[in-house]
Amino acid sequence: MATFISHSPAETESLGEKFGRAARRGLVIALSGDLGAGKTQFVRGVARGLGIAGRVHSPTFTLVNEYGGGRLKLFHLDLYRLETPEHILSAGIEEYLKPEGVSVIEWAERIYDCRWPMADLKNVALEVINENERRIIYDDFL
C-alpha cells in the first residue's frame, strides 16, 4: 500500500494519470471515498493517462460511461445508486469486472459483498482531510 497527500484537484488528477499510463488491459480500479473526496477527478486523470481526450463526468444516473480514443478503452462505473448486492447483481456489471480495457468503479466497496472474481484489481481509497487536502491510499503498482 502507498499513501499520497493531494493538495488540490489537479494533484488528484495527476495521480490518476499515473495509473492510466501504467494501466494494462483487464485492470479494475476500485475507488472508495465519501462524496466530494475526488473520485471523479481521479478518473479524469486515468482517462488522460490512457490518452482519452473527451470530457469525463460521473455516470451516477447512467451507471456506466464508456470512453474510447485512447490506447485502451475506459469504462467508468458509479455504483452510488445501487444500495444492495441484489441491485448490483441485477445491474449486469459483470462484463466490466474483466474488461477489454480498463474499468474504474466509484463506490466499489458495494461490490465486495457480491464476491465476484476480478483478475487485476487495484484499490484506491480517497479520504477528505480538509477542504483542500485528500489522503489517497492505494495498491502500489506504479
C-alpha positions in Angstrom: 0.0 0.0 0.0 1.1 3.5 -0.7 -0.2 6.9 0.6 -0.3 10.2 -1.2 -1.5 13.5 0.2 -3.2 15.6 -2.5 -3.3 19.4 -2.0 -5.6 20.1 -5.0 -7.9 18.5 -7.6 -5.0 18.9 -10.1 -2.8 16.7 -7.9 -5.5 14.1 -7.5 -5.9 14.1 -11.3 -2.2 13.8 -11.7 -2.0 10.6 -9.6 -4.9 9.2 -11.6 -2.9 10.0 -14.8 0.0 7.9 -13.5 -2.5 5.0 -13.0 -3.7 5.5 -16.6 -0.2 5.5 -18.0 0.7 2.2 -16.1 -2.7 0.5 -16.9 -2.9 -2.8 -18.7 -5.9 -4.4 -20.4 -8.1 -6.0 -17.8 -7.3 -3.6 -14.9 -10.1 -2.8 -12.5 -9.6 0.2 -10.2 -11.9 0.1 -7.2 -12.4 3.6 -5.8 -13.9 4.3 -2.4 -14.5 7.6 -0.6 -17.1 10.0 0.6 -19.0 12.4 -1.7 -16.6 15.1 -2.7 -13.5 13.1 -2.0 -12.2 13.4 -5.6 -13.1 10.1 -7.1 -14.3 11.6 -10.4 -11.3 13.8 -10.5 -9.1 10.7 -10.2 -10.9 9.1 -13.1 -10.3 12.2 -15.2 -6.6 11.6 -14.6 -6.9 7.9 -15.5 -8.5 8.9 -18.8 -5.8 11.5 -19.5 -3.1 8.8 -18.8 -4.8 6.5 -21.3 -4.8 9.2 -23.9 -8.5 9.9 -23.9 -9.3 13.5 -24.7 -13.0 13.6 -24.2 -14.8 15.2 -21.2 -15.1 12.7 -18.3 -18.1 13.1 -15.9 -19.6 10.9 -13.3 -22.1 8.2 -14.5 -24.3 8.5 -11.4 -27.5 8.3 -13.4 -26.4 6.1 -16.3 -24.3 3.6 -14.2 -21.5 3.3 -16.9 -19.8 5.7 -19.2 -17.5 4.4 -21.9 -14.6 6.4 -23.3 -12.6 5.4 -26.4 -9.9 7.1 -28.4 -7.0 6.2 -26.1 -4.6 3.3 -26.1 -7.2 1.3 -24.0 -11.0 1.8 -23.7 -12.1 3.2 -20.3 -15.3 2.0 -18.5 -16.3 4.4 -15.7 -18.9 2.9 -13.3 -20.6 4.6 -10.4 -22.5 2.3 -8.0 -23.7 5.1 -5.7 -27.4 4.5 -6.6 -27.1 0.7 -6.2 -27.5 0.1 -2.5 -27.8 -3.6 -2.1 -26.0 -6.7 -3.5 -29.3 -7.6 -5.2 -29.3 -4.2 -7.1 -25.7 -4.7 -8.1 -26.2 -8.3 -9.3 -29.3 -7.2 -11.4 -27.4 -4.3 -12.9 -25.4 -6.5 -15.2 -21.9 -5.1 -14.5 -20.1 -8.4 -14.6 -18.5 -7.7 -18.0 -16.8 -4.6 -16.6 -15.1 -6.7 -13.9 -12.9 -8.4 -16.5 -12.8 -5.6 -19.1 -11.4 -5.4 -22.6 -9.9 -2.2 -21.4 -9.7 -0.5 -18.0 -12.7 -0.2 -15.6 -12.8 2.3 -12.8 -15.6 1.8 -10.3 -16.7 4.6 -8.0 -18.3 3.3 -4.7 -16.6 0.0 -5.4 -16.9 -1.1 -1.7 -20.5 -2.1 -2.7 -19.4 -4.9 -5.0 -17.4 -6.8 -2.3 -20.5 -8.5 -0.9 -21.2 -9.9 -4.3 -17.9 -12.0 -4.3 -17.0 -11.5 -7.9 -13.5 -12.5 -9.0 -11.5 -9.8 -10.6 -8.2 -10.7 -12.2 -6.4 -7.4 -11.9 -7.9 -5.3 -9.0 -6.3 -2.2 -7.6 -7.9 -0.5 -4.6 -7.8 3.3 -4.2 -9.3 5.0 -1.1 -9.8 8.8 -1.0 -10.2 10.4 2.3 -11.1 14.1 2.9 -8.5 15.7 5.3 -9.9 19.2 4.9 -11.3 21.5 2.2 -8.2 21.3 0.1 -6.4 18.1 1.1 -7.1 14.4 0.4 -5.3 11.3 1.6 -5.2 8.7 -1.1 -4.3 5.2 -0.1 -3.7 2.8 -3.0 -2.4 -0.5 -4.0 1.0 0.4 -5.4 1.7 -0.8 -8.9 3.1 2.3 -10.4 
